[in-house]
Amino acid sequence: MSKFGDLIGSTPKPAAKPAPVVEKAQPKKEPNLSEMSKKELESYGREHGIEVDRRHSKEDLVKEIKEVL
């Protein structure tokens, strides 16, 4: 406590805790697969347990991922 606080005999007020920030859960959007590159499609497929071969056409990769999902 400060000397002034000692003189007047006041006690410090406890600091107010800020309210916790609660974020609303956003629904997951399905990515637009046709706008992804072949590398992005391969990575997206791996995230979902799908192995795709980048030697195939982009359309084939999109079709393969959509079939599994």
C-alpha positions in Angstrom: 0.0 0.0 0.0 1.2 3.5 -0.6 2.0 6.0 2.2 -1.0 8.0 1.4 -3.2 4.9 1.7 -1.7 4.2 5.1 -2.5 7.7 6.2 -6.1 7.6 5.3 -6.6 4.0 6.3 -8.1 2.9 3.0 -7.8 -0.6 1.6 -7.3 -1.1 -2.1 -10.3 -2.5 -4.0 -9.7 -5.9 -5.7 -9.4 -5.5 -9.5 -12.5 -6.6 -11.3 -11.9 -9.7 -13.5 -12.9 -9.2 -17.1 -15.7 -11.4 -18.4 -14.5 -14.4 -20.4 -14.8 -14.1 -24.1 -17.1 -16.8 -25.5 -16.9 -17.4 -29.2 -19.8 -19.0 -31.0 -18.8 -22.1 -32.9 -18.9 -21.6 -36.6 -20.2 -24.5 -38.7 -17.4 -25.9 -40.8 -17.7 -25.0 -44.5 -17.0 -27.6 -47.1 -14.1 -26.2 -49.2 -14.7 -25.8 -52.9 -12.6 -28.7 -54.2 -12.7 -27.5 -57.8 -10.9 -24.3 -56.8 -8.1 -26.2 -55.1 -4.8 -27.0 -56.8 -3.7 -30.6 -57.2 -1.3 -30.3 -54.3 -4.0 -28.8 -52.1 -6.4 -31.6 -53.1 -3.7 -34.2 -52.1 -3.2 -32.5 -48.8 -6.9 -32.2 -48.1 -7.4 -35.8 -49.0 -4.6 -36.9 -46.6 -6.2 -34.9 -43.8 -9.3 -37.1 -44.3 -7.4 -40.3 -44.7 -7.6 -40.4 -48.5 -4.6 -41.1 -50.6 -4.9 -39.6 -54.1 -2.4 -39.8 -57.0 -1.5 -36.4 -58.3 -0.6 -38.0 -61.7 -4.4 -38.2 -62.3 -6.3 -35.3 -63.6 -7.7 -32.7 -61.2 -11.2 -33.7 -62.1 -10.5 -37.3 -61.2 -9.0 -36.2 -57.8 -12.0 -34.1 -57.0 -14.3 -37.0 -58.0 -12.3 -39.5 -55.9 -12.4 -37.3 -52.8 -16.1 -36.6 -53.1 -16.9 -40.3 -53.5 -15.1 -41.1 -50.2 -16.5 -38.1 -48.3 
